[in-house]
């Protein structure tokens, strides 16, 4: 029998997917603070995967973690996004800042 250790946050249906393949797994439910930390760790993991393979699937994983982080912290990121867009703009004009002289 081969055992592979993970110690990371996984999507909700992964244990059932593992079990349906004939394997077994050990899991537990994280408390609030651990969950938030694991989500932060997962955001780094998924972001790295996106940079290694920039595609819609990997970006969707990043987005899913962002939504979970916002929900776990009770943050209204859509409101914050709109406020920042109104105050500072978006990125649609593709403007690259080269330097500032003072």
ABEGO torsion letter per residue (X at the ends): XBBBBAGBBBBAAAAAAAAAAGBBBBBBBBBAAAAAAAAAAAAAAAAAAAAABBBAAAAAAAAAAAAAAAAAAGBBAAAAAAAAAAAAEBAAAGBBBABBBX
